[in-house]
């Protein structure tokens, strides 16, 4: 089945997996998704992800804390195919009083908003996570 917004599909799969308290979720493989998942792993919002080249899937292991509460409380797609959202390094928004972060696509790859502020580069805001 063709998906018009594969990144939104990834986000919805993660949110549905958290709501159902699954240990992991599977989604179709793409380089952009792997880059986003590596940022989420670096920020500590997911445990890990495994790429299966044969089936062209990526398996995302969700992270839970005490009493099975998810590490991700909010995951939102900000830029969409119909409405792209670009920012400069100075205007990268903070998420929930700096308890969350932004995933941003820059000319130097997909990085977190805090890393983009340090490097002084802007780009397209992909999603926010807290």
C-alpha positions as CSV (number, residue, x, y, z in Angstrom):
1,X,0.0,0.0,0.0
2,X,1.3,3.4,-0.9
3,X,1.6,6.0,1.9
4,X,1.5,9.7,1.0
5,X,3.5,10.7,4.1
6,X,5.8,7.9,5.3
7,X,7.2,9.9,8.2
8,X,3.7,10.5,9.6
9,X,3.1,6.8,9.2
10,X,6.2,6.0,11.3
11,X,5.0,8.5,14.0
12,X,1.5,7.0,14.1
13,X,2.9,3.5,14.3
14,X,5.0,4.5,17.3
15,X,2.1,6.3,19.0
16,X,-0.2,3.3,18.4
17,X,2.4,0.9,19.8
18,X,2.8,3.0,22.9
19,X,-1.0,3.1,23.4
20,X,-1.2,-0.7,23.1
21,X,1.9,-1.1,25.3
22,X,3.8,-3.1,22.7
23,X,7.4,-3.9,23.2
24,X,8.2,-3.1,19.5
25,X,6.6,-1.9,16.3
26,X,7.5,-2.6,12.7
27,X,7.4,-0.2,9.8
28,X,8.7,0.0,6.2
29,X,12.4,0.8,5.8
30,X,13.7,4.1,4.4
31,X,16.9,6.1,5.0
32,X,14.9,9.1,6.3
33,X,13.2,6.9,8.9
34,X,16.4,5.4,10.0
35,X,17.9,8.9,10.5
36,X,14.9,10.0,12.5
37,X,15.1,6.8,14.7
38,X,18.8,7.3,15.3
39,X,18.0,10.8,16.7
40,X,15.2,9.5,18.9
41,X,17.6,6.8,20.2
42,X,20.3,9.3,20.8
43,X,17.8,11.5,22.8
44,X,16.7,8.4,24.8
45,X,13.1,8.2,23.6
46,X,13.4,4.7,22.2
47,X,15.6,1.8,23.2
48,X,16.9,0.6,19.9
49,X,15.9,-0.2,16.3
50,X,16.9,-3.1,14.0
51,X,17.0,-3.0,10.3
52,X,15.9,-6.1,8.3
53,X,17.1,-5.7,4.7
54,X,15.4,-8.9,3.5
55,X,11.9,-7.8,4.5
56,X,12.7,-4.1,4.1
57,X,11.4,-3.4,7.6
58,X,12.8,-1.5,10.6
59,X,11.8,-2.8,14.1
60,X,11.6,-0.1,16.7
61,X,11.9,-1.1,20.3
62,X,9.9,1.3,22.5
63,X,11.2,2.5,25.8
64,X,9.1,2.3,29.0
65,X,9.9,3.5,32.5
66,X,8.4,2.8,35.9
67,X,4.8,1.2,35.9
68,X,5.0,0.8,32.0
69,X,4.8,4.5,31.4
70,X,6.3,5.4,28.0
71,X,9.3,7.6,27.7
72,X,7.4,9.4,24.9
73,X,4.5,11.4,26.2
74,X,4.0,13.5,23.0
75,X,5.2,12.8,19.4
76,X,3.9,15.2,16.7
77,X,4.5,15.7,13.0
78,X,5.1,19.4,12.5
79,X,6.1,19.7,8.8
80,X,4.0,17.8,6.3
81,X,4.1,17.4,2.5
82,X,1.4,20.0,2.1
83,X,2.9,22.5,4.5
84,X,6.7,22.5,5.0
85,X,8.0,24.3,8.1
86,X,11.5,25.7,7.8
87,X,13.3,27.6,10.6
88,X,16.7,29.3,11.1
89,X,19.0,28.3,13.9
90,X,17.9,31.3,16.0
91,X,14.2,30.4,15.7
92,X,14.3,26.6,16.5
93,X,11.5,26.2,19.1
94,X,11.9,24.6,22.5
95,X,9.6,21.8,23.5
96,X,7.9,21.7,26.9
97,X,10.4,23.9,28.7
98,X,13.4,22.0,27.2
99,X,12.1,18.6,28.5
100,X,11.6,17.5,24.9
101,X,13.3,18.2,21.6
102,X,12.8,18.8,17.9
103,X,14.0,16.5,15.1
104,X,15.2,18.7,12.2
105,X,16.4,17.9,8.7
106,X,19.4,20.1,7.9
107,X,22.0,20.2,5.1
108,X,24.2,18.2,7.4
109,X,21.7,15.4,7.9
110,X,18.8,14.7,10.4
111,X,19.8,16.0,13.9
112,X,18.1,17.1,17.1
113,X,17.1,20.7,17.6
114,X,19.6,21.2,20.4
115,X,22.4,20.0,18.2
116,X,21.3,22.3,15.4
117,X,21.3,25.3,17.8
118,X,24.9,24.4,18.8
119,X,26.0,24.1,15.2
120,X,24.1,27.2,14.2
121,X,22.2,25.7,11.3
122,X,18.5,25.7,10.5
123,X,16.4,23.4,8.3
124,X,13.0,21.7,8.1
125,X,11.3,20.7,11.3
126,X,10.2,17.1,11.0
127,X,8.6,16.4,14.4
128,X,8.6,17.3,18.1
129,X,9.0,14.7,20.9
130,X,8.7,15.0,24.6
